[in-house]
Amino acid sequence: MEESVIGGVSGAELRQYIERIENLEQEKAELAEQIRDVCAEAKAEGFDIKILRQLIRMRKMKKEDLAEQEELLELYRRALGE
C-alpha cells in the first residue's frame, strides 16, 4: 500500500510519530501505576505520602533554589508570627 503525501504531510511519517507517542503514553500509564503501587506500600508501612512526594520534589531541585525557597518560607512564617 502506497502512503500518500497531502499538503506536504507524509501519511507514513505522521503515522510513525502518532504510534511512537501512543506507545510512550502507554508506558507512562504503566509507570504511573507502578508509582501508585509503591506509594501504597509506603503508606501501608506508615509513611506519609504527601511528605514523601514533597521530599521527592525537593530532591529534584537545585540546592540553591531549595535554599532560597526555605529562606522565603521562613521569612513568610516570621512575618505571620508563626
C-alpha positions in Angstrom: 0.0 0.0 0.0 1.5 3.3 -1.1 1.4 6.1 1.5 0.3 9.5 0.3 1.7 12.9 0.8 -1.1 15.5 1.2 -0.3 19.2 1.6 3.4 18.3 2.2 2.4 15.9 5.0 3.6 12.3 4.7 1.0 9.9 6.0 3.7 7.3 6.8 5.8 9.7 8.8 2.7 11.1 10.6 1.6 7.5 11.5 5.1 6.7 12.9 5.0 9.8 15.2 1.5 9.0 16.3 2.4 5.4 17.1 5.5 6.4 19.0 3.5 8.8 21.1 0.8 6.2 21.7 3.5 3.7 22.9 5.1 6.3 25.2 1.7 7.2 26.6 1.1 3.5 27.4 4.5 3.3 29.1 3.7 6.4 31.1 0.4 4.9 32.3 2.2 1.7 33.3 4.9 3.7 35.2 2.2 5.8 37.0 0.5 2.5 38.1 3.9 1.3 39.5 4.4 4.6 41.3 0.9 4.2 42.9 1.8 0.7 44.0 5.0 1.9 45.6 3.1 4.7 47.4 0.5 2.2 48.6 3.3 0.0 50.0 5.0 3.0 51.7 1.6 4.1 53.2 1.0 0.6 54.5 4.3 0.9 56.3 3.2 4.1 58.0 4.8 6.7 55.8 3.0 9.9 54.9 2.7 10.0 51.1 2.3 13.8 50.9 5.6 14.2 52.7 7.3 11.6 50.5 6.1 13.5 47.4 7.3 16.8 48.9 10.8 15.2 49.6 11.0 13.9 46.0 10.2 17.4 44.7 12.8 18.9 46.9 15.4 16.4 45.9 14.9 17.3 42.2 15.5 21.0 42.9 18.9 22.7 42.6 20.5 23.2 46.1 20.5 27.0 45.7 16.8 27.0 44.6 15.9 24.9 47.6 17.8 27.1 50.0 16.1 30.2 48.6 12.7 28.6 48.9 13.4 27.6 52.5 14.6 31.1 53.4 11.5 32.6 51.9 9.3 30.2 53.7 11.0 31.0 57.0 10.7 34.8 56.2 7.0 34.5 55.5 6.4 32.4 58.6 8.1 35.0 60.8 6.1 37.8 59.1 2.9 35.9 60.0 4.2 35.5 63.6 4.4 31.7 63.3 
